[in-house]
């Protein structure tokens, strides 16, 4: 992510992707955001989770949708910092190193990391100078920019406590279910599969849970060589035959989970999948996650995979917030997280 120096804390912040947005909200800097990719999508998704954090709210209505970014718009926004990965921006049409340097010199610096999500190969010219980080390492570096090390440390403490409880409760590997993380097309028959145990931060909520990735054996050699998604069909999904099917889309409002369940049960191929027969089809949020989503999604997925160990997942109702979970069954303290974000008690 390089080295950047600031004379003061940035007050106006350009972002593109959701993991950086999440980090800013977690640090109490959500109000500084002046742009993000697909603000309507992110607002719909995040409101469902933030509903459970007292005093934490967002309003991204009307923000500039920043992918691909317009150089002219960046001049107009006049941001103190661009929390976005310059290696990613360099792949957008009309952008190159000269454009990046122009904006850095005349507007504000670039500071962010995106390619660590799947640890994909950086574009030409970046390979020798690109480092991969975990989600929480990126979060720590963003916290330094905003001089919020205490908030960062508090979040890490919450996460560590949750992971300790999960590690203590996980069943032996032989007793763990197989699972597949998928996204169904809204306009065709395509299905995309995502790698649950890859080191990139896209798998930050599934990897610690240690379930068997059902797609790995079905796809075979080379499956784990990189973090890119794969395209599959119903026959390959049946061959994978996951015990649990984790479905992206419903919590972002792009899919209806009940419709997906019905379609899978009615299809002559997918009706034979173990997860379909046993009713273990669950909603997921988003892979591009920051610390807030990571806490919720780790808890959610732990319950979906291991109800006997961590309490049964109450289910997600389309359009509703993240479901209410009794305090004694929560894997992290909602009020503690809300207080970190809002600064209550500091």
Helices and strands as residue ranges (DSSP letters): E 13-15, H 18-26, G 30-32, E 33-36, H 39-50, E 64-65, H 71-77, E 81-83, H 86-89, H 97-106, E 109-110, G 115-117, G 127-129, H 135-145, H 149-169, G 173-175, E 178-184, E 191-194, G 201-203, G 207-209, E 212-213, H 214-219, G 223-225, E 230-232, H 234-240, E 244-248, G 250-252, H 257-266, G 270-272, H 274-277, E 281-283, H 291-305, H 307-310, G 327-329, H 334-342
